[in-house]
Amino acid sequence: MRIGVFVSETWGPPSTLAQVQQRAAQAERLGFSSAWTPYLPWSVDALAAIQAAGSVTERIEVGTAVVPTYLFHPLALARTAATVFDACGGRLTLGIGSSQPTVIETMHGIPFTKPAQHTREYLEVLRAAFSGASRVEHHGELYQVASMFGAPTQHPKTEMPILVGALGPLMLRFAGELADGTIATSCDEGAIERVIVPGITKAATAAGRRAPRVGTVLAVCVTTAAGLEAAREQVTAHFSTYERIPRYARMLGLGDKERMGDVHIVGDEAAVRARLRRFRDAGLTDLLAAPFALQSTGDPEAGRRPTLDLLADLSTRGL
């Protein structure tokens, strides 16, 4: 199981580009396999941030988790992603997702129409754009495209991986058929094993594609035995509001945990290691970890360090 880390804040105050670069360089030094940025209404743009991360690193995979598709025409996103892919030396993994009605309709005033069909056609346009052809043709129910498309690159033989936020059967099917895997945010081990892995693997196999990547985004907090109760209380309180959001409530329903805070990983080093082994055994191929700094630490970067150190050790030496 590959272990990656977010280098832009996921749930807390926004990160600056300078912080993104500092964290990305640190992640590469520590031996993480990947560095990720989210797309948040209150923070820096995900692709701009990941290009900044790529500019100060040489080896580490860099990716977005995830860009909301309804906010961008697929050709527009394809052009930006192809440019960032080239700027990052062919290391970009493009994570996309349909998001949810609150973000798309309430915040941006865009109809959240037929998300499964939208995702399928979006992926078809992206794949056509990334195929190397000079023209993209797509005539679907939601997208009508007939356009020239060019994205010069120094890495023509390197295919840009695409991961899709997917939970339901149709989304997992399209992710398996047309993408390289999924990012099933905030799913526990039971959901990964019983729903996510079987759904996307069946679709990828039927489509003749290679085994898909299965990722999830989780907060991780390494603490001491003395601080465990307080840490759990903070994580539970922080994520309790997500339980009222239909998308996250569905994630809970797919798995074994009753509270969203319990889905995320909190414990001492032995407990965190054991929990990650269960995720690995459930079929998770990629952990996208968001180190959770406790309020009591005062300095967020110092508060992240015990978690970063353990995850980096597990990334380089194995579980």
Residue pairs with C-beta under 8 A, 6 or more apart in sequence:
1 276
1 279
1 280
1 284
1 285
1 286
1 287
1 319
2 33
2 34
2 285
2 286
2 287
2 315
3 32
3 33
3 276
3 286
3 287
3 289
3 311
3 314
3 315
4 27
4 32
4 33
4 34
4 35
4 36
4 61
4 63
4 286
4 287
4 288
4 289
5 23
5 27
5 32
5 34
5 35
5 36
5 288
5 289
5 290
5 291
5 308
5 311
6 35
6 36
6 37
6 38
6 65
6 217
6 288
6 289
6 290
6 291
7 15
7 20
7 23
7 24
7 27
7 35
7 36
7 37
7 49
7 53
8 14
8 15
8 19
8 20
8 23
8 36
8 37
8 38
8 43
8 44
8 46
8 49
9 15
9 40
9 43
10 38
10 40
10 217
10 219
10 290
11 219
11 238
11 290
12 293
12 300
14 40
14 42
14 43
14 44
15 23
15 43
15 44
15 49
16 44
17 44
17 48
17 49
17 52
20 37
20 44
20 49
20 52
20 53
21 52
21 53
21 55
21 56
23 35
23 53
24 35
24 52
24 53
24 54
24 56
24 57
24 60
24 62
25 56
25 57
26 308
27 35
27 57
27 60
27 312
28 35
28 57
28 58
28 59
28 60
30 308
30 309
30 312
30 315
30 316
31 312
31 315
31 316
32 60
32 311
32 312
32 315
33 60
33 61
33 315
34 60
34 61
34 62
34 63
34 93
34 286
34 288
35 50
35 53
35 57
35 60
35 61
35 62
35 63
36 50
36 62
36 63
36 64
36 65
36 95
36 288
37 44
37 46
37 49
37 50
37 53
37 62
37 63
37 64
37 65
38 46
38 64
38 65
38 66
39 45
39 46
39 64
39 66
39 67
39 68
40 46
41 103
41 107
43 49
46 64
46 65
46 67
47 64
47 67
47 80
47 81
47 84
50 62
50 63
50 64
50 84
50 88
50 92
51 84
51 87
51 88
53 62
53 88
54 62
54 84
54 87
54 88
54 89
54 91
54 92
55 87
55 88
57 91
58 89
60 91
61 91
61 93
62 88
62 91
62 92
62 93
63 92
63 93
63 94
63 95
63 163
64 93
64 94
64 95
64 96
65 95
65 163
65 183
65 185
65 215
65 217
65 288
66 95
66 96
66 97
66 99
66 163
66 164
66 165
66 183
66 185
67 77
67 94
67 95
67 96
67 97
68 96
68 97
68 98
68 99
68 103
68 104
69 77
69 96
69 97
69 98
69 99
69 118
69 119
69 122
70 98
70 99
70 104
70 108
70 110
70 112
70 118
71 104
71 108
71 110
72 80
74 121
74 122
74 125
74 126
74 129
74 143
74 145
75 125
75 129
75 136
75 145
75 147
75 149
77 96
77 126
78 125
78 126
78 129
78 130
78 149
78 151
79 129
79 149
79 151
81 92
81 94
81 160
82 129
82 130
82 151
82 153
82 160
83 151
84 92
85 91
85 92
85 94
85 153
85 155
85 160
86 151
86 152
86 153
86 154
86 155
89 155
90 153
90 154
90 155
90 158
90 160
92 160
93 160
93 161
93 162
93 163
93 180
94 126
94 160
94 161
94 162
94 163
95 162
95 163
95 164
95 165
95 183
96 122
96 126
96 162
96 163
96 164
96 165
97 164
97 165
97 166
97 183
98 104
98 112
98 115
98 118
98 119
98 165
98 171
99 165
100 112
100 245
100 246
100 247
101 112
102 245
104 110
104 111
104 112
105 111
105 112
113 142
114 141
114 142
115 171
116 168
116 170
116 171
116 174
117 140
117 141
117 142
118 142
119 164
119 166
119 171
119 174
120 174
120 178
121 138
121 140
121 141
121 142
121 143
122 143
123 162
123 164
123 174
123 178
123 179
124 138
124 140
124 178
125 136
125 138
125 143
125 145
126 162
127 162
127 178
128 136
128 137
128 138
128 145
129 136
129 149
129 151
130 159
130 160
132 156
133 149
134 148
134 149
134 150
135 146
135 147
135 148
135 149
136 145
136 146
136 147
136 148
136 149
137 145
137 146
138 144
138 145
138 146
139 145
139 146
161 180
161 181
161 213
162 178
162 179
162 180
163 175
163 179
163 180
163 181
163 182
163 183
163 213
163 215
164 171
164 174
164 175
164 179
164 181
164 182
164 183
165 171
165 182
165 183
165 184
165 185
166 172
166 174
166 175
166 182
166 183
166 184
166 196
166 199
166 200
167 184
167 187
167 195
167 196
167 247
167 250
167 251
167 254
169 199
171 182
172 182
172 195
172 196
172 199
172 200
172 203
173 199
173 200
173 203
174 203
175 181
175 182
175 200
175 203
175 212
176 199
176 200
176 201
176 202
176 203
176 204
176 205
176 206
176 207
176 209
176 212
177 203
177 204
177 206
177 207
177 209
178 207
179 212
180 209
180 212
180 213
181 200
181 212
181 213
181 214
181 215
181 285
181 286
182 196
182 200
182 212
182 213
182 214
182 215
183 215
183 216
183 217
183 286
183 288
184 191
184 192
184 196
184 214
184 215
184 216
184 251
185 216
185 217
185 251
186 216
186 217
186 218
186 242
186 248
186 251
186 260
186 263
186 264
187 195
187 196
187 216
187 251
187 254
187 255
187 263
188 255
188 256
188 257
188 262
188 263
189 255
189 256
189 275
189 278
189 279
189 281
189 282
189 284
190 254
190 255
190 256
190 257
190 282
191 251
191 254
191 255
191 256
192 214
192 216
192 255
192 279
192 282
192 283
192 284
193 282
193 283
194 254
195 254
196 214
196 216
196 283
197 214
197 282
197 283
200 212
200 214
201 211
201 212
204 210
204 211
204 212
213 285
213 286
214 283
214 284
214 285
214 286
215 284
215 285
215 286
215 287
215 288
216 279
216 284
216 286
216 287
216 288
217 288
217 290
218 263
218 264
218 265
218 287
218 288
218 289
218 290
219 235
219 238
219 239
219 264
219 265
219 289
219 290
219 291
219 292
220 264
220 265
220 266
220 272
220 289
220 290
220 291
220 292
220 307
220 311
221 231
221 235
221 264
221 265
221 266
221 267
221 291
221 292
221 293
221 294
221 307
222 267
222 268
222 269
222 272
222 306
222 307
222 309
222 310
223 231
223 266
223 267
223 268
223 294
223 306
224 268
225 268
227 294
227 296
228 266
228 267
228 268
230 294
230 296
231 266
231 294
232 261
232 266
234 292
234 294
234 295
235 261
235 264
235 266
235 292
236 259
236 260
236 261
236 262
237 261
238 261
238 292
239 259
239 260
239 261
239 263
239 264
240 259
240 260
240 261
242 248
242 260
243 249
243 252
243 259
243 260
248 260
251 260
251 263
252 258
252 259
252 260
252 263
255 263
257 263
264 292
265 272
265 275
265 276
266 272
266 292
267 275
269 310
272 310
273 310
273 314
273 319
276 287
276 314
276 319
277 319
279 287
280 319
289 307
289 311
291 304
291 307
291 308
291 311
292 304
292 307
293 300
293 301
293 302
293 303
293 304
294 303
297 303
